[in-house]
Amino acid sequence: MQHSDQLRARLREALGVRPPALPARPPERWAPTAEDEVHHLLPGFWQDTPAGRVFVIERRFDLEHRHGRLALGQALAMPPAVWARIGRAPALAEADPRRVVFLDTETTGLAGGTGTIAFLVGIGHFLDGHFRLRQYFLPTLEQEHAMLRALTDYLDGFQAVVSFNGKAFDLPLLEARLVLARMPRELTSLPHLDLLHPARRLYGDRLASCRLTELEQHLLGLTRVHDVSSWEVPSLYFRYMRTRRFRALLPVFEHNASDVLSLVALTAHLASVLAGRTRLTGADRLALGRVCEAEGRAEEALEQYRRALAQELRPVERQECERRLSLLLKRLGRWDEAAALWQEVAARPDNRLLYPLVELAKYHEHGTGDLAAARTLTERALLLLDAHHARLGFSGLAVEREALIRRLARLEGRIARGRLARQ
């Protein structure tokens, strides 16, 4: 067979016949790798570390850049003492706002635990007249050590951190991953402003929830368009891991960037509320009064409660404000002012509140010595309590009723002894 093939070849050569051309093979189609895609689709650079390399996206925003209604630079203009009040963390008062880092993570799961990995960490801070946003991305799980090394190297020197639910989730998660990578670091030891908690204190009773997107809409005037939901983020990363197509992750990067910018704008908003640099509604002043009272700022709390009552409030808010104001006055020993407010509330024809009657009875029994007035008020309180029980069936009113019966018996005894003493 080999001899005949050689003979055919010599005959074709002698006769000048060329062998038929084989069909040309189509050129191989170039398929970009994940590394090619991330480099061409997002502004960033590959950073080398002793543990490998990691991709870092970097963007800069002017201080005048508005995220919702607020410019980013408004947070920088707030005194550090106000930051400390927001987070109830005195150590924040010593931090330079330019050395505070705003941090948010995107992870492979929302429940936390050692099996959850942060595949994207967004951090931002003020620098040289602008706001720098960096996002540390994990192209492959094998590069986690490199990402953690680059991230922690960059975090060195920052004096405090701002997050949203970061105390419970983001920082403990990063600490756990650092321990597993044998690079332990106490991130949770930094002074921390977790915006979830002051947001709940100020707005928890007024908004449907205190999710970041809810706060953005109501406080910052920001509604996200075509945003990816947090619960979708892990599945998008897993899809990327299967297909190595980076474009599917672009919405996640935008979601994370928006989260970091919202931390800045929300800090500015909360600071402006506490510093009195923004227009406040009656409900805002009621909430601010609660905050001041919890901080031991009694005079500020009194002022906020009074100013709230001078503005429009829902009936339930007005009731709470009057009650808080009167009881704070009582704690401060300003009984006459408190009694005047109790008298005003109790005298309303539609009053169904027990506390002004009870407090007035105490005031007259122990303050003015008018035992007859105290007895009348206690009897009114008992009638009101029984009406509540008949209408609503509250079994929990038994304790209050027993206390009123004991007070009434004590008052009647004192009145009777007084009559005998006068005879």
C-alpha positions as CSV (number, residue, x, y, z in Angstrom):
1,M,0.0,0.0,0.0
2,Q,2.8,2.4,0.8
3,H,4.6,1.5,-2.6
4,S,1.4,2.3,-4.6
5,D,1.0,5.6,-2.8
6,Q,4.5,6.6,-3.7
7,L,4.0,5.6,-7.3
8,R,0.8,7.8,-7.6
9,A,2.7,10.7,-6.2
10,R,5.6,10.4,-8.8
11,L,3.0,10.1,-11.6
12,R,1.2,13.2,-10.5
13,E,4.5,15.1,-10.3
14,A,5.5,13.9,-13.8
15,L,2.2,14.9,-15.3
16,G,2.0,18.2,-13.4
17,V,-1.2,17.2,-11.5
18,R,-1.7,18.7,-8.1
19,P,-3.6,16.8,-5.4
20,P,-7.0,18.1,-4.5
21,A,-6.9,20.8,-1.9
22,L,-8.3,19.8,1.5
23,P,-11.1,22.0,2.8
24,A,-9.6,24.8,4.9
25,R,-10.1,24.6,8.6
26,P,-12.1,27.5,10.0
27,P,-10.0,29.7,12.2
28,E,-10.5,29.1,16.0
29,R,-12.9,31.5,17.5
30,W,-11.3,33.7,20.2
31,A,-13.1,33.5,23.5
32,P,-12.1,36.0,26.1
33,T,-11.3,34.7,29.5
34,A,-12.8,36.1,32.7
35,E,-9.6,38.0,33.3
36,D,-9.8,39.5,29.8
37,E,-13.4,40.5,30.4
38,V,-13.0,42.1,33.8
39,H,-10.0,44.1,32.6
40,H,-11.9,45.5,29.6
41,L,-15.3,46.0,31.2
42,L,-14.4,47.8,34.4
43,P,-11.9,50.5,35.3
44,G,-9.3,48.8,37.4
45,F,-5.9,47.0,37.7
46,W,-4.4,43.7,38.6
47,Q,-2.6,44.0,42.0
48,D,0.2,41.6,42.8
49,T,0.6,40.4,46.4
50,P,2.8,37.8,48.1
51,A,-0.2,35.5,47.9
52,G,-0.9,36.1,44.2
53,R,-2.8,38.7,42.3
54,V,-6.3,40.2,42.6
55,F,-8.3,42.5,40.4
56,V,-9.2,45.9,42.0
57,I,-11.8,48.2,40.5
58,E,-11.3,51.9,41.3
59,R,-13.5,54.9,40.7
60,R,-13.4,58.5,41.9
61,F,-16.4,60.7,42.7
62,D,-16.4,64.5,43.2
63,L,-17.5,65.7,46.6
64,E,-20.4,67.4,44.8
65,H,-21.5,64.1,43.3
66,R,-25.1,63.6,44.4
67,H,-26.4,60.2,45.6
68,G,-30.1,60.9,45.8
69,R,-30.7,64.3,47.3
70,L,-27.3,64.6,49.1
71,A,-23.8,65.4,47.9
72,L,-21.1,63.0,49.2
73,G,-19.1,65.8,50.6
74,Q,-21.8,66.6,53.1
75,A,-20.7,63.7,55.2
76,L,-17.1,65.0,55.3
77,A,-18.4,68.4,56.5
78,M,-19.9,66.9,59.6
79,P,-17.9,67.2,62.9
80,P,-16.6,63.8,64.2
81,A,-18.5,64.3,67.4
82,V,-21.7,64.0,65.5
83,W,-20.5,60.8,63.9
84,A,-19.9,59.5,67.4
85,R,-23.5,60.4,68.4
86,I,-24.9,58.6,65.5
87,G,-23.2,55.4,66.4
88,R,-23.2,55.8,70.1
89,A,-19.4,55.2,69.9
90,P,-17.4,57.9,71.7
91,A,-14.2,56.7,70.0
92,L,-15.5,57.9,66.7
93,A,-15.1,61.5,68.0
94,E,-11.4,61.0,67.8
95,A,-11.4,59.7,64.2
96,D,-10.5,61.9,61.2
97,P,-13.4,61.6,58.7
98,R,-10.7,61.2,56.0
99,R,-9.5,58.1,57.8
100,V,-12.9,56.5,58.0
101,V,-13.6,53.7,55.6
102,F,-17.1,52.8,54.2
103,L,-17.4,49.1,53.7
104,D,-19.9,46.6,52.1
105,T,-19.5,43.0,51.0
106,E,-21.1,40.8,48.4
107,T,-21.0,37.1,49.4
108,T,-21.8,33.6,48.4
109,G,-24.5,33.4,51.0
110,L,-26.6,35.6,53.1
111,A,-26.6,33.6,56.3
112,G,-22.9,33.9,57.1
113,G,-20.8,31.1,58.6
114,T,-17.4,29.8,57.7
115,G,-18.6,28.4,54.4
116,T,-19.6,31.8,53.2
117,I,-17.0,33.7,51.1
118,A,-16.9,37.5,50.3
119,F,-16.2,37.5,46.6
120,L,-16.5,41.3,46.3
121,V,-15.6,43.8,48.9
122,G,-16.4,47.5,48.3
123,I,-14.6,50.1,50.3
124,G,-14.6,53.9,50.0
125,H,-13.1,56.9,51.7
126,F,-12.4,60.6,51.2
127,L,-9.0,61.4,49.7
128,D,-7.6,64.6,48.2
129,G,-10.8,66.4,47.5
130,H,-12.8,63.4,46.1
131,F,-14.3,60.1,47.2
132,R,-12.4,57.0,46.2
133,L,-14.3,53.8,45.7
134,R,-12.4,50.5,45.5
135,Q,-13.9,47.0,44.9
136,Y,-11.8,43.9,45.5
137,F,-12.9,41.1,43.3
138,L,-12.3,37.4,43.6
139,P,-12.1,35.9,40.1
140,T,-11.4,32.4,41.4
141,L,-11.7,30.9,44.9
142,E,-8.0,30.1,44.7
143,Q,-7.3,33.8,44.8
144,E,-9.0,34.5,48.1
145,H,-5.7,34.7,50.0
146,A,-4.5,37.4,47.5
147,M,-7.7,39.3,47.8
148,L,-7.7,39.3,51.6
149,R,-4.0,40.3,51.7
150,A,-4.6,43.2,49.3
151,L,-7.7,44.3,51.2
152,T,-6.2,44.2,54.7
153,D,-3.0,45.9,53.5
154,Y,-5.2,48.8,52.2
155,L,-7.2,48.9,55.4
156,D,-4.1,49.6,57.5
157,G,-4.2,53.1,58.8
158,F,-7.9,53.6,58.8
159,Q,-9.2,54.7,62.1
160,A,-12.9,53.6,61.9
161,V,-15.4,51.8,59.7
162,V,-18.9,52.6,58.6
163,S,-21.2,49.8,57.4
164,F,-24.9,48.7,57.3
165,N,-25.4,45.7,59.5
166,G,-21.6,45.2,59.4
167,K,-21.3,44.5,63.1
168,A,-23.4,41.4,62.7
169,F,-22.4,40.3,59.2
170,D,-19.7,41.9,57.1
171,L,-16.8,42.3,59.6
172,P,-17.3,39.0,61.4
173,L,-17.4,37.3,58.0
174,L,-14.1,38.9,56.9
175,E,-12.5,38.1,60.2
176,A,-13.5,34.4,59.9
177,R,-12.1,34.2,56.3
178,L,-8.9,35.8,57.5
179,V,-8.5,33.3,60.3
180,L,-9.0,30.4,57.8
181,A,-6.4,32.0,55.6
182,R,-4.0,32.2,58.6
183,M,-4.0,36.0,58.4
184,P,-5.9,36.9,61.6
185,R,-6.9,40.5,62.0
186,E,-9.3,42.1,64.5
187,L,-11.5,44.2,62.2
188,T,-14.3,44.3,64.8
189,S,-12.0,46.1,67.2
190,L,-12.1,49.3,65.1
191,P,-14.6,52.0,66.1
192,H,-17.6,51.2,64.1
193,L,-20.6,53.2,62.9
194,D,-23.2,50.6,62.0
195,L,-25.9,52.7,60.3
196,L,-28.6,50.1,60.7
197,H,-29.0,50.8,64.5
198,P,-29.4,54.6,64.4
199,A,-31.7,54.2,61.4
200,R,-33.9,51.9,63.5
201,R,-33.9,54.3,66.4
202,L,-35.0,57.2,64.3
203,Y,-37.2,55.6,61.7
204,G,-38.0,52.1,62.8
205,D,-41.6,53.0,63.9
206,R,-42.3,55.0,60.7
207,L,-41.1,52.9,57.8
208,A,-42.2,49.5,56.6
209,S,-38.7,48.2,57.2
210,C,-35.2,49.6,57.7
211,R,-33.6,47.8,54.7
212,L,-31.1,50.0,53.0
213,T,-33.2,50.4,49.9
214,E,-36.1,51.5,52.0
215,L,-34.0,54.1,53.7
216,E,-32.6,55.3,50.4
217,Q,-36.1,55.9,49.0
218,H,-37.5,57.7,52.0
219,L,-34.5,59.6,53.3
220,L,-32.3,60.1,50.3
221,G,-34.9,60.4,47.6
222,L,-33.2,57.6,45.7
223,T,-34.9,54.7,43.8
224,R,-32.7,52.2,42.2
225,V,-33.5,51.2,38.7
226,H,-32.7,47.7,37.3
227,D,-30.9,46.9,40.5
228,V,-30.1,43.3,41.4
229,S,-31.7,42.1,44.6
230,S,-29.4,40.9,47.4
231,W,-30.8,37.4,47.4
232,E,-29.8,37.1,43.7
233,V,-26.2,38.0,44.2
234,P,-24.9,34.5,45.3
235,S,-26.6,32.8,42.3
236,L,-25.0,35.3,39.9
237,Y,-21.6,34.6,41.2
238,F,-22.1,30.8,41.0
239,R,-23.2,31.3,37.4
240,Y,-20.0,33.2,36.7
241,M,-18.0,30.4,38.3
242,R,-19.6,27.9,36.0
243,T,-19.5,29.9,32.7
244,R,-16.5,32.2,33.4
245,R,-18.5,34.9,31.7
246,F,-17.9,38.1,33.7
247,R,-20.7,40.2,32.1
248,A,-23.3,38.5,34.3
249,L,-21.6,40.1,37.3
250,L,-21.7,43.7,36.1
251,P,-25.1,44.3,37.9
252,V,-23.5,43.1,41.2
253,F,-20.6,45.5,40.9
254,E,-23.1,48.4,40.4
255,H,-25.2,47.1,43.3
256,N,-22.2,47.1,45.6
257,A,-21.0,50.5,44.4
258,S,-24.4,52.0,45.1
259,D,-24.4,50.4,48.6
260,V,-21.1,52.1,49.5
261,L,-22.3,55.5,48.2
262,S,-25.5,55.1,50.1
263,L,-23.5,54.6,53.3
264,V,-21.9,58.0,52.7
265,A,-25.2,59.7,51.9
266,L,-27.0,58.1,54.8
267,T,-24.2,59.1,57.2
268,A,-24.6,62.7,56.0
269,H,-28.4,62.6,56.4
270,L,-28.3,61.2,60.0
271,A,-25.6,63.6,60.9
272,S,-27.6,66.5,59.6
273,V,-30.6,65.4,61.6
274,L,-28.6,65.2,64.9
275,A,-26.8,68.4,64.2
276,G,-30.0,70.2,63.5
277,R,-28.9,71.2,60.0
278,T,-32.0,70.0,58.2
279,R,-35.7,70.7,58.3
280,L,-37.4,68.3,60.7
281,T,-41.0,67.1,60.9
282,G,-42.8,66.6,64.1
283,A,-42.1,62.8,63.8
284,D,-38.4,63.5,63.3
285,R,-38.3,65.6,66.4
286,L,-40.1,63.0,68.5
287,A,-37.6,60.4,67.3
288,L,-34.7,62.8,68.0
289,G,-36.1,63.5,71.4
290,R,-36.0,59.7,72.2
291,V,-32.4,59.6,71.0
292,C,-31.4,62.6,73.2
293,E,-33.2,61.1,76.2
294,A,-31.4,57.8,75.8
295,E,-28.1,59.7,75.6
296,G,-28.8,61.5,78.8
297,R,-29.3,64.9,77.1
298,A,-32.4,65.8,79.0
299,E,-32.7,69.4,78.1
300,E,-32.3,68.7,74.4
301,A,-34.9,66.0,74.7
302,L,-37.3,68.3,76.4
303,E,-36.8,70.9,73.6
304,Q,-37.3,68.3,70.8
305,Y,-40.5,67.0,72.5
306,R,-41.9,70.5,72.9
307,R,-41.1,71.4,69.3
308,A,-42.6,68.2,68.1
309,L,-45.9,69.0,69.9
310,A,-45.9,72.4,68.1
311,Q,-45.8,70.6,64.7
312,E,-48.1,68.1,63.0
313,L,-48.2,64.7,64.5
314,R,-50.3,61.6,64.1
315,P,-52.5,61.0,67.2
316,V,-50.4,58.0,68.3
317,E,-47.3,60.1,68.0
318,R,-48.8,63.0,69.9
319,Q,-49.8,60.7,72.7
320,E,-46.3,59.2,72.9
321,C,-44.7,62.6,72.8
322,E,-46.9,64.0,75.6
323,R,-46.2,61.0,77.7
324,R,-42.5,61.1,77.2
325,L,-42.3,64.8,77.9
326,S,-44.3,64.6,81.1
327,L,-42.4,61.6,82.5
328,L,-39.1,63.2,81.7
329,L,-40.2,66.4,83.5
330,K,-41.2,64.2,86.5
331,R,-37.8,62.5,86.5
332,L,-36.1,65.9,86.5
333,G,-38.2,66.9,89.6
334,R,-40.2,69.5,87.6
335,W,-43.5,68.2,89.0
336,D,-45.6,71.3,88.4
337,E,-44.8,71.3,84.7
338,A,-45.5,67.6,84.5
339,A,-48.8,67.9,86.4
340,A,-49.9,70.7,84.0
341,L,-49.4,68.4,81.1
342,W,-51.2,65.5,82.8
343,Q,-54.1,67.7,83.7
344,E,-54.4,68.9,80.0
345,V,-54.4,65.3,78.7
346,A,-56.8,64.0,81.4
347,A,-59.3,66.8,80.8
348,R,-59.9,66.0,77.2
349,P,-63.3,64.5,76.6
350,D,-62.0,61.7,74.5
351,N,-59.2,60.7,76.8
352,R,-58.7,57.0,77.2
353,L,-55.2,57.1,78.6
354,L,-54.6,55.8,82.1
355,Y,-51.2,57.3,82.9
356,P,-52.2,61.0,83.3
357,L,-54.9,60.0,85.9
358,V,-52.4,57.7,87.8
359,E,-49.6,60.3,87.7
360,L,-51.9,63.1,88.9
361,A,-53.1,60.9,91.7
362,K,-49.5,60.3,92.8
363,Y,-48.7,64.0,92.4
364,H,-51.6,65.1,94.8
365,E,-51.0,62.3,97.3
366,H,-47.3,62.8,97.7
367,G,-46.9,66.4,96.4
368,T,-49.8,68.7,97.2
369,G,-51.3,66.6,99.9
370,D,-54.7,66.9,98.4
371,L,-55.9,63.4,99.3
372,A,-59.4,63.9,98.1
373,A,-58.3,64.9,94.6
374,A,-56.0,61.9,94.6
375,R,-58.9,59.6,95.6
376,T,-61.1,61.1,92.8
377,L,-58.4,60.6,90.2
378,T,-57.8,57.0,91.3
379,E,-61.5,56.2,91.1
380,R,-61.6,57.7,87.6
381,A,-58.6,55.6,86.7
382,L,-60.3,52.4,87.9
383,L,-63.5,53.2,85.9
384,L,-61.3,53.8,82.8
385,L,-59.4,50.6,83.4
386,D,-62.6,48.6,83.8
387,A,-64.0,50.1,80.6
388,H,-60.8,49.0,78.8
389,H,-61.2,45.5,80.1
390,A,-64.9,45.3,79.1
391,R,-64.2,46.6,75.6
392,L,-60.9,44.9,74.8
393,G,-60.6,42.1,77.3
394,F,-57.0,42.7,78.2
395,S,-56.0,40.1,80.8
396,G,-52.8,42.0,81.4
397,L,-54.6,44.8,83.1
398,A,-55.0,42.8,86.4
399,V,-51.7,44.1,87.8
400,E,-52.6,47.7,87.1
401,R,-56.0,47.2,88.6
402,E,-54.6,45.7,91.7
403,A,-52.2,48.6,92.2
404,L,-55.1,51.1,91.8
405,I,-57.2,49.2,94.3
406,R,-54.4,49.3,96.9
407,R,-53.8,53.0,96.3
408,L,-57.5,53.7,96.7
409,A,-57.6,51.7,99.9
410,R,-54.6,53.6,101.2
411,L,-56.0,56.9,100.4
412,E,-59.4,56.2,102.0
413,G,-57.5,55.0,105.1
414,R,-55.5,58.2,105.3
415,I,-58.6,60.3,104.7
416,A,-60.5,58.5,107.5
417,R,-57.6,58.9,109.9
418,G,-57.4,62.6,109.1
419,R,-61.1,63.0,110.0
420,L,-60.6,61.2,113.3
421,A,-57.6,63.4,114.1
422,R,-59.7,66.5,113.5
423,Q,-62.6,65.4,115.7
